[in-house]
Amino acid sequence: MTKILIAEDEPDIRELITYTLKFGGFDVVVTNNGEEAVKAAPRVRPDLIVLDVRMPRMTGYEACRKLKDNPRTAKIPVIFLSAKGQEKEVLDGMDAGAIDYILKPFDPAALLTKIGEVLSSDTKGRKGKKRVIP
């Protein structure tokens, strides 16, 4: 079963993401912030990581950079799911190493579609390619 690690500090949004992904047939590992995600990723070895941007203790951008700097997690695709959707924030996320950036509020079906696309495509060489899903 495909494993997805999520980092989201808002309980209601975390619950919606978790429910959506489990409904989509994914195994979900939940963390509450970027620091927890960075610690958990090498241990749980997810197929994909979904990060919020604004989180306590470590932002999504910082977490993504740390994940990309670690040889054990560097090749895991990262998607940002954030309400911060101005061009600078999106570019910052892509520069940090994310493969996609989905804006909140999000459509659960669109989230599942996007995750399916990312998981089924060859992610090599796509770092920094700007793709924003409203």
Sine and cosine of phi, psi and omega as CSV:
sin_phi,cos_phi,sin_psi,cos_psi,sin_omega,cos_omega
0.00,0.00,0.68,-0.74,0.01,-1.00
-0.93,0.36,0.76,-0.65,-0.06,-1.00
-0.96,-0.27,0.76,-0.65,0.04,-1.00
-0.85,-0.53,0.78,-0.62,0.07,-1.00
-0.99,-0.13,0.77,-0.63,0.05,-1.00
-0.88,-0.48,0.55,-0.83,0.10,-0.99
-0.78,-0.62,0.93,-0.36,-0.04,-1.00
-0.52,-0.85,0.80,-0.60,-0.06,-1.00
-1.00,0.02,-0.32,0.95,0.00,-1.00
-1.00,0.07,0.89,-0.45,-0.09,-1.00
-0.83,0.56,-0.68,0.73,-0.04,-1.00
-0.91,0.41,-0.67,0.74,0.01,-1.00
-0.94,0.35,-0.66,0.75,0.04,-1.00
-0.85,0.53,-0.68,0.73,0.01,-1.00
-0.91,0.41,-0.67,0.75,0.02,-1.00
-0.90,0.43,-0.70,0.72,0.03,-1.00
-0.89,0.46,-0.72,0.69,-0.01,-1.00
-0.87,0.50,-0.74,0.67,0.01,-1.00
-0.87,0.49,-0.71,0.70,-0.02,-1.00
-0.86,0.51,-0.73,0.68,-0.05,-1.00
-0.94,0.35,-0.63,0.77,0.05,-1.00
-0.91,0.42,-0.64,0.77,0.07,-1.00
-0.87,0.49,-0.57,0.82,0.03,-1.00
-0.98,0.21,0.00,1.00,0.07,-1.00
1.00,-0.02,0.26,0.96,-0.02,-1.00
-0.99,-0.11,0.50,-0.87,0.18,-0.98
-1.00,0.10,0.80,-0.61,-0.13,-0.99
-0.90,-0.45,0.76,-0.65,0.12,-0.99
-0.92,-0.39,0.82,-0.57,-0.13,-0.99
-0.96,-0.30,0.74,-0.67,0.16,-0.99
-0.79,-0.61,0.35,-0.94,-0.10,-1.00
-0.99,-0.13,-0.17,0.99,-0.03,-1.00
-0.29,-0.96,0.09,-1.00,-0.04,-1.00
-0.90,0.43,-0.63,0.78,0.00,-1.00
-0.88,0.48,-0.70,0.71,0.04,-1.00
-0.89,0.45,-0.62,0.78,0.01,-1.00
-0.90,0.44,-0.69,0.73,0.00,-1.00
-0.89,0.45,-0.62,0.78,0.02,-1.00
-0.95,0.31,-0.61,0.79,-0.08,-1.00
-0.98,0.20,-0.57,0.82,-0.14,-0.99
-0.83,0.56,-0.73,0.69,0.00,-1.00
-0.91,0.42,-0.49,0.87,-0.02,-1.00
-0.98,0.21,-0.71,0.71,-0.09,-1.00
-1.00,0.00,-0.30,0.96,0.05,-1.00
0.76,0.65,0.90,0.44,-0.02,-1.00
-0.95,0.30,0.32,-0.95,0.07,-1.00
-0.99,0.10,-0.34,0.94,-0.04,-1.00
-0.39,-0.92,0.51,-0.86,0.06,-1.00
-0.82,-0.57,0.74,-0.68,0.06,-1.00
-0.91,-0.42,0.87,-0.50,-0.06,-1.00
-0.88,-0.47,0.67,-0.74,0.26,-0.97
-0.97,0.23,0.31,-0.95,0.02,-1.00
-1.00,0.00,-0.82,0.58,-0.04,-1.00
-1.00,0.01,0.95,-0.32,0.04,-1.00
-0.60,-0.80,0.45,-0.89,0.06,-1.00
-0.95,0.32,0.37,-0.93,0.09,-1.00
0.96,0.29,-0.60,0.80,0.08,-1.00
-0.29,-0.96,0.82,-0.58,0.01,-1.00
-0.93,0.37,0.26,-0.97,0.08,-1.00
-0.88,0.47,-0.61,0.80,0.03,-1.00
-0.88,0.48,-0.73,0.68,0.01,-1.00
-0.89,0.46,-0.69,0.73,0.00,-1.00
-0.88,0.48,-0.69,0.72,-0.01,-1.00
-0.87,0.48,-0.70,0.71,0.01,-1.00
-0.87,0.49,-0.69,0.73,0.01,-1.00
-0.90,0.43,-0.65,0.76,0.03,-1.00
-0.90,0.44,-0.64,0.77,-0.01,-1.00
-0.96,0.28,-0.40,0.92,0.04,-1.00
-0.99,0.14,-0.28,0.96,-0.02,-1.00
-1.00,-0.01,0.87,-0.50,-0.01,-1.00
-0.84,0.54,-0.45,0.89,-0.01,-1.00
-0.97,0.25,-0.34,0.94,-0.05,-1.00
-0.82,-0.57,-0.03,1.00,-0.13,-0.99
-0.87,0.50,-0.53,0.85,-0.08,-1.00
-1.00,-0.03,-0.02,1.00,0.02,-1.00
-0.97,0.24,0.83,-0.56,0.02,-1.00
-0.91,0.41,0.61,-0.80,0.00,-1.00
-0.86,-0.51,0.73,-0.68,0.11,-0.99
-0.88,-0.48,0.75,-0.66,0.14,-0.99
-1.00,0.01,0.65,-0.76,0.09,-1.00
-0.80,-0.59,0.97,-0.24,-0.20,-0.98
-0.52,-0.85,0.46,-0.89,0.12,-0.99
-0.99,0.16,-0.24,0.97,0.02,-1.00
-0.99,0.15,0.99,-0.14,-0.13,-0.99
-0.88,-0.47,0.22,0.98,0.05,-1.00
-0.94,0.33,0.42,-0.91,-0.11,-0.99
-0.81,0.59,-0.66,0.75,0.00,-1.00
-0.87,0.49,-0.68,0.73,0.01,-1.00
-0.90,0.44,-0.67,0.74,0.02,-1.00
-0.89,0.46,-0.72,0.69,0.01,-1.00
-0.89,0.45,-0.63,0.78,0.06,-1.00
-0.87,0.49,-0.66,0.75,0.02,-1.00
-0.91,0.42,-0.67,0.74,0.01,-1.00
-0.93,0.36,-0.62,0.79,0.05,-1.00
-0.91,0.42,-0.49,0.87,0.04,-1.00
-0.95,0.32,-0.29,0.96,0.05,-1.00
0.85,-0.53,0.05,1.00,0.01,-1.00
-0.94,0.35,0.43,-0.90,0.03,-1.00
-0.99,-0.15,-0.36,0.93,0.01,-1.00
-0.46,-0.89,0.26,-0.96,-0.04,-1.00
-0.59,-0.81,0.92,-0.40,-0.03,-1.00
-0.94,-0.33,0.74,-0.68,-0.05,-1.00
-1.00,0.02,0.61,-0.79,0.15,-0.99
-1.00,-0.01,0.51,-0.86,-0.12,0.99
-0.93,0.38,0.51,-0.86,-0.07,-1.00
-0.88,-0.47,0.44,-0.90,0.10,-1.00
-1.00,0.04,0.86,-0.51,-0.03,-1.00
-0.80,0.60,-0.63,0.78,0.02,-1.00
-0.91,0.42,-0.63,0.78,0.02,-1.00
-0.92,0.39,-0.59,0.81,0.05,-1.00
-0.88,0.47,-0.73,0.68,0.02,-1.00
-0.88,0.47,-0.65,0.76,0.03,-1.00
-0.88,0.47,-0.73,0.68,-0.02,-1.00
-0.89,0.46,-0.69,0.72,0.02,-1.00
-0.89,0.46,-0.68,0.74,0.06,-1.00
-0.86,0.51,-0.66,0.75,0.02,-1.00
-0.90,0.43,-0.71,0.71,-0.02,-1.00
-0.90,0.44,-0.70,0.72,-0.03,-1.00
-0.93,0.36,-0.49,0.87,-0.05,-1.00
-1.00,0.00,-0.19,0.98,-0.03,-1.00
-0.99,-0.14,0.32,-0.95,0.10,-1.00
-0.98,0.21,0.89,-0.45,-0.09,-1.00
-1.00,0.01,-0.09,1.00,-0.02,-1.00
-0.91,0.41,0.69,-0.72,0.06,-1.00
0.98,0.20,0.09,1.00,-0.04,-1.00
-0.99,-0.15,-0.04,1.00,0.01,-1.00
-0.82,0.57,0.78,-0.62,0.06,-1.00
1.00,0.03,-0.09,1.00,0.04,-1.00
-0.96,0.28,0.84,-0.54,-0.09,-1.00
-0.98,0.20,0.89,-0.46,0.11,-0.99
-0.64,-0.77,0.87,-0.50,-0.02,-1.00
-0.86,-0.51,0.78,-0.63,0.01,-1.00
-0.95,-0.32,0.91,-0.40,-0.01,-1.00
-0.96,0.30,0.00,0.00,0.00,0.00
